[in-house]
Each structure stands twice: as C-alpha cells, then as structure tokens.
C-alpha cells in the first residue's frame, strides 16, 4: 500500500463516523476526494528533517489553497489540521523502522554535542564529514571612523542543530556515496552519466544498463553494517561516552532490489 493510499484509507474510515460524536468527520468528508501524492509528499519528504505538526499543517494548507477549493479560511485551517494529524499518524505506522533509526542518530548526536564536540563520520568512500554548526559570537572592530560588529563562530557547538541536522546529513552522505559509485561504474562501462541530487540521466539506449548499475551500487554499500560501523567509530572517538543501543534490524532482503524494475524510476 502506498503512503497516500494509507492516508486515504484512514480518512475514508473517519468519514463514516457520526459527526455529532467525532468532530473530524466533516474534515474527512471534505478531503476524501482530494488525497493524492502531491498533498502529502512535502510532509513525507521533510519528515526526516523532523517536521513538526505545525509545519505539516502549513505544508498541507498551501497544497489545498493551490487547488482553489471553496473552503473558507476557518474550514481550510480545520481541514489542514486534520490532514496533518492523519499524515503524521500514517508516518508513524508505516515508517516506524526508519523513524527509529532517525531517533537513534539524533540521540547519538546529542551525546556527542554534550561534550561540546561536532558530529563527525566517514563515508564508505573514505570521505570525512564534519557538521560545522557552532554558535555565533560578536567581534567588535574599532576604527578611527566607526565601530564594526562582526559575526564569527565560537568554540561552542550548537547542540540542538547538531542533533536535528545529523539524520538528514547522514542520509545525504549515503545518497552521495551511491551517486559517486554509480557514476564511476558508468564511466568504466563507457556510459555517459549526469546526476543532480536523486535524478540520474544517460542516453535512452543505455537506460536499462544504468538501471542495473543503480541497483548494484545501491546494494553494495548497504550490505555492509552501516549503523554498526558508525557506532563503532563513535565509540572509538568518544570512549568515555555511553551511546544508545542500535535500533532493531528489519528482515528485508536487500538483494530483492536487484530484481525490482521500478526500484529507481
């Protein structure tokens, strides 16, 4: 079941409730024919950044306003509140494993930042990454004409920013690793390759081969114990700190990706 279908299923169920008892029934009935991928996509994509209920509500409200519906401001607000609540509930249900990993990453960053240290890690390509987030201080420069106040970084890390930024930054480093490995493999096979973020291009006659390479180079790094290696590196760098236990591993067979024609489409 796709995510938007799960959201629709919840709303269809709520729409059958008695509006005299269940306040959100009317909201569900207004939305039940408007639920699609576009309505919930931004909230799903920003969930890794820790999107809040208020943020989700505003995202969905903008999507509804774009549709020029006949909802007045009060109805739009109430409907957006309900849709945000349902979307976040569905995220909890369908992506619990991913959210557990996000929480674990954030908790590890919190432990490291408590020692006034930035979060650092090394990708499987050997690229070191350091989160640069530090608190800003003021430096005053006096001249014969005026005083200038300059901002500059201090030695104090931004603990909250270190924690909230680590999950998406770590995932981006994994995605970047996948892109680089794909680009190198394409070059070795004589394929032209262009990539921007998660959009990969080659000539139409080479698409099938590139699609196969994409799957192979996705499986390769994730067959290694990614989180276990990350925890080991943290423990090596901060031997006196206690890190939370690793989240439970799922049972998905990663090599099924190699047989999926729509894995990367």
MIMIMAR-393488 format. One record per residue: x, y negated, z of N, C-alpha, C, CB in turn; residue in three letters. Coordinates in steps of 0.05 Angstrom, whole numbers, plus 5000, padded with zeros to 4 digits. Glycine has a CB too. Example, Ala and Ser with C-alpha at 12.3 -4.5 7.8 and 13.67 -1.06 7.14 Angstrom:
REM MIMIMAR-393488
526451145156524650905156526450665156522650895181ALA
525750455142527350215143525849995157528250125114SER
***
This chain:
REM MIMIMAR-393488
501750245000500050005000501849755000498150005024UNK
501249564981502849324981502049145005502349164954UNK
503748945010503148775033500648615030505548585038UNK
500248495006497748345002495248515004497848204975UNK
495548774996493248954999492649015028493749224984UNK
494749025045494349065073492948825086497049125088UNK
493748585078492448345088489548345080493848095078UNK
489048415054486248425044484648625059486248485014UNK
485748855065484349065080483448965107486049315083UNK
485248815121484548705148482248505145486948575161UNK
482448335125480348125121477648245113481247925101UNK
477748455097475248585089473848705113475748805068UNK
475448815131474348935156473148715173476549095171UNK
474648495176473648275193471148145181475848055196UNK
470948145155468648025141466048165147469148005111UNK
466248425156463848585162462848535191464448875158UNK
464448395207463748355235461448155237466148255251UNK
460048155259457847975265459047695271456148075288UNK
458447485255459647225260458747105287458847035238UNK
456547205298455747105324457547205347452847185330UNK
458947425341460747545361463647495355460247845364UNK
464347515329467147495320467447235305467947735303UNK
468847045317468946775306470246765278470546595325UNK
472146945273473646925248472247065224476347055252UNK
469947165228468447295207468047115183465747395217UNK
467146865188466746675166469246605151465446415177UNK
471446585166474046535153474846765135476246485174UNK
474347005145474947245129473347255103474547505145UNK
470747185106469047185082469846975061466147145091UNK
470846745071471746545052474346625038472346275067UNK
475946795051478546855040478647125024480546865061UNK
476747295029476947565020477347584989474447725028UNK
476447394974476847394945479147224936474247304931UNK
480747124955482946954948485647074956482646684961UNK
485647304968488147424977489647544953487647644998UNK
492047444949493747554928496647524937493247424900UNK
498447604920501347594926502247314932502947714904UNK
501347124916502246844918501446724945501046674896UNK
499046794955498146684980499946745004495246784986UNK
501046985004502547075028505547095022501547345037UNK
506447064997509247114991511146935007509647064961UNK
510646675009512546505022512846585052511646215020UNK
510646655065510846735093512446995095508046775104UNK
512047185077513547425078516547375074512447625057UNK
517147205054519947155047521346995069520046995022UNK
519846825084521146675105520946815133519946405107UNK
519747045133519547185159522347255170517947445156UNK
524247305152526947365161528347125173528647465137UNK
527246885167528346645180526946575206528146405160UNK
525146755214523746715239521446515237525646615260UNK
520046525214517846345211515846365234516446395184UNK
514946135244513046135266510146145256513545885284UNK
508346175275505446165268504745895255503746205293UNK
505745675266505145415254506345395226506245195273UNK
508745495223509945485196508445645176512845585197UNK
507545885184505946055167503245925160505446335180UNK
502045805180499545665175499845445154498445545201UNK
501945285156502345065137502945175109504644885147UNK
504545395107505145515081502545605067507045745085UNK
500845745082498445845070496445615064497046055089UNK
496445415081494745185076495445055050494944985100UNK
498045025044498844905019497945064995501944865019UNK
498145334998497345504976494345474971498045804981UNK
492745454992489845424989489145154977488445465016UNK
490544944985490044684974490644674944491644464988UNK
492644824935493344824907491144944890495944994903UNK
489445104902487245234887484745064884486545494901UNK
484844824896482644634894479944764901482544524865UNK
480044894924477545024933475644814944478145234955UNK
473244894950471244704960471244684991468444774950UNK
473344775003473544765033474144485041475744955043UNK
472644385062473344125073475744155092470944005089UNK
476743945103479143945119478944135143479943665128UNK
476644125157476344305180476344595172473744235195UNK
474944665150474844935141477545025131472744965118UNK
478944855118481644915108483544985131482744685091UNK
483344815152485144855175484445125189484844625195UNK
481845165194481045415207481645665191478045405213UNK
481245645165481845875148484745935147480745825119UNK
486445725146489345755146490345875172490745485141UNK
489145795194489845915220489346215220488345775243UNK
486946285210486246565210488046725191483246595201UNK
488546615167490246755148493046795159490346605121UNK
494146595172496846615184496846835205497646345196UNK
494846845221494747045243494647325230492247005261UNK
493047365210492847625197495447695183490547625177UNK
496747505170499247555156501447645175500047315140UNK
501647505197503747565217503147835230503947355238UNK
500547905234499848165245500648385226496848175251UNK
500048345200500848545180503848575178499648465152UNK
505348365181508248375181509248555204509548095183UNK
508048525227508848685250508248975245507348585275UNK
505949035232505149315227506849445206502249325219UNK
507349305184508549435161511649425161507549305135UNK
512849235174515749205173516949205201516448945159UNK
515949385218516849395245519849455247515349595262UNK
520749655230523549725230525349495222524049955211UNK
524549345201526149115193526148895214525049005167UNK
523948855227523848655248525448735272520948605256UNK
525548995278527249085300530249035294526849385305UNK
531049065269533749005261534248705263534349105232UNK
532348545254532748255257533048175286530248115245UNK
531448285303531648225332534348305342529348355348UNK
535248545334537848645344540148455335538448925334UNK
540048375310542148185300542047925316541648125270UNK
539647825320539447575336540347605364536547475336UNK
539747835377540647885404543747895406539448135415UNK
544948025386547848045385549147765383548848225362UNK
547947605365548947325362548647165388547447185339UNK
546447215402546047075427548247145447543347145439UNK
549047395448551147485466553747355460551447795465UNK
554347345434556947225425556946925430557347275395UNK
554746795424554546505428554746425457551946395416UNK
553946605475554046555504556946515513552746775520UNK
558846615497561646575503562846335488563246835496UNK
561046175477561845945460563546025437563345735478UNK
562746245424564146345401562246365377565446625406UNK
563146305353561446335329561246635322562446175305UNK
559046705308558746985299560447015274555747045293UNK
562047225274563847285251563447575243566847225258UNK
563647635218563547915209565047935182560748015206UNK
565548175173566948225148565248405131569748355153UNK
564748315106563148475088564548725079562248315064UNK
563148905067564449155058566449115035562349355048UNK
566448865023568448795003570948675016567248594984UNK
570848655043573148535057573048235060575648615043UNK
570748115054570547825056569747745084568447715035UNK
571447585097570747495124568647265123573247395140UNK
566747275142564647065143564546955171561847185135UNK
564446695173564246565199561946365198566946415207UNK
560146375218557946175219559045915230555646285236UNK
558845695216560245455224558645275243560845295199UNK
556445355253554645175267555745095294551845315270UNK
556444845296557444735321555944465327560544685320UNK
555844395352554444155360556043915350554144135390UNK
554643705343555843455333556343265356554143335311UNK
558643135354559242925374559742665359561743005390UNK
560242445375560742185363563642105367558841975375UNK
564641975347567341875349567241585340569442035331UNK
568041395357567841115351570541005342566940955376UNK
570540875319572940755308572540455310573440855279UNK
574440315324574240025327576239895307574939935356UNK
575239705292576939555274576639265280576039615244UNK
578239105267578138815272575538685263580438675258UNK
574038835246571538725236569038845249571338765206UNK
569139095256566739235266567539495280564839285243UNK
565439615292565739875303564240085286564739885333UNK
565440295280564240505264563840755281565940585239UNK
561440865280560841115294560641345275558141085310UNK
562441535278562541765260561642015274565441805250UNK
560442185259559642445270561842655263556942545258UNK
562442825282564243035277563643275295567242945282UNK
564443505286563843745301565443755327564443995284UNK
564143865348565543905373566444195375563743825397UNK
567544265398568344545402566044715413570644555422UNK
563744595417561444735428559644845406559744555447UNK
559145115406557545225385554545165391557945535383UNK
552945165370550045135372548845415376548744995347UNK
548445485401547645765408545145845393547245795438UNK
543045675393540545745381540845785351538345535386UNK
542445605338542845625309544445875302544245365298UNK
546445935319547946185314546146425314550146215336UNK
544246425333542346655336540346665313540846635363UNK
539046445307536946455286538046485258535246195288UNK
540446385253541646395226542946665220543646175223UNK
543646815240545247055235543647265219546147175261UNK
541147335226539847535209539647475180536947575220UNK
538747225172538647175143541447155131537246915138UNK
543347045145546047025134547347295130547846855153UNK
546847475148547947745146546647895122547447915171UNK
544047855119542647985096543747865070539647945098UNK
544147595069545147465045547947575038545347165049UNK
549547635059552247745053552048025041553947745079UNK
550048175050549548445038548648415009547448595055UNK
546848225004545948184977548148084959543647974976UNK
549847914969552147814954554148044947553547594969UNK
554448224966556148454961555048624939556448624987UNK
552448674939551148824919551448694891548148864925UNK
551148434890551448284865554348314854550747994868UNK
556248274872559048294863559748574853560948214885UNK
558848774867559449044859558049114832558449244880UNK
555649004828554249044803555748904780551348944805UNK
556648654785558048504764560648644756558648224774UNK
562048744776564648884770564149134754566148954796UNK
562049284761561449534747560549484719559249694762UNK
558949264715558049194688560449114670556048964689UNK
562348974682564648894666566249134658566448694683UNK
566549334676568049574669566849724646568349754694UNK
564149704644562749854623562249674598560149954633UNK
563349434598563149264575560449124572563649414550UNK
558949104594556348964593556648674601554349104612UNK
555348504586555148224595553348204619554148034571UNK
554148034638552548024663552347724672553848194685UNK
549947644679549447384692547647424716548247174671UNK
548247294738546547334761546147074776547647534780UNK
543747024785543046794803541346904826541646564787UNK
542446904850541047004873540247294869538646824880UNK
537647344865536847624861535747674832534647694881UNK
536547504814535747534786538247604769534447274775UNK
538247844758540547934742539747964713541548214754UNK
541547874695540947874667543148014651540647584657UNK
542348134629544248234609542648244583545348514617UNK
543948344561542548364536540448584537544548424513UNK
538248544522536048734523536849014517533848644503UNK
538749054499539649324492541149464515541449314467UNK
542049304535543649414557542049434583546149254561UNK
539449354582537849344607537749604622535149244601UNK
537249824607536950084620539550164635536250304600UNK
541850104622544350174635544850004659546650154615UNK
544249734657544649564680542749644703544149274672UNK
540349724696538449804717539550044733535749874705UNK
540850224719542050464732544350374750543050664711UNK
546050184740548250084756547249944781549949894739UNK
545049794778543949654801543249854824541449504793UNK
542050074816541350274837543750404849539550484824UNK
545750474832548150604842549650424861549950684819UNK
549850164854551449974870549849874894552349744853UNK
547249934895545749874919546150104939542749844913UNK
546050344930546350574947549150584960545750844932UNK
551150524944553950564952554550424979555750454931UNK
554050164982554750035008552950125031554649745006UNK
550450185025548550255047548750555055545750195038UNK
550350705040550950975050552850975073551951155027UNK
554250755077556050725100554350635124558350515094UNK
555250685148553650595172553950295176554550755197UNK
552350135163552749845162552549725190550649715144UNK
550349785205549949665231551949785251547049715241UNK
552450045249554450165267557150035264554650465262UNK
557949985239560549855234560549565245561149855204UNK
558249425242558049155252558349155283555349025244UNK
556949335296557049345325559949415334555149555336UNK
561249595320563949665327565849425325564949895309UNK
565449265304567149025300566648825323566648895273UNK
564048795331563448605353564748705379560348585357UNK
564548965384565649075408568749055409564849365412UNK
569949075385572849045383573648755388573749135356UNK
572048565379572748285383572048175410571348115362UNK
569948295422569048205449568748445467566348045446UNK
570948555475570948805490569648775518573748905494UNK
569448535529568248505555565248455555569648275570UNK
564148415531561248355529559648605525560748165506UNK
557148595534555248815530553248745508553748885557UNK
553248915487551448865465549049055467552948905438UNK
546748975457544349145458544749395441541848995448UNK
543349615448543649865432542549825404542150095446UNK
543549985386542649965358539750035356544350145341UNK
538249915338535449995333535350275321534049795314UNK
533050395325532750675315532850685285530050795325UNK
534350885275534650915246532151045234537151085239UNK
531250955211528951075197529751335183527850875177UNK
527751455169528251715156528151695126526251915166UNK
528251455115528151425086530651535073527751125078UNK
530351685052532551795037533451585017531852065022UNK
535751455022536651235006537051304976539251125017UNK
537751554971538251634944535751654926539751904944UNK
533451624938530951614923530951364905528551604941UNK
532551164913532850914897533750984869534750714911UNK
535551184867536651254841534551364822538851454845UNK
532351454832530251574815527951374811529251824827UNK
528151134822525950944821526250754797525750784848UNK
524550774777524850594754524250304760522950684731UNK
522750254782521949984789523349884814518949964792UNK
525550014822527049924846527849634842529450104850UNK
528849564819529749284814528549204787532849254813UNK
526449044788524848994764524248694761522349154764UNK
***
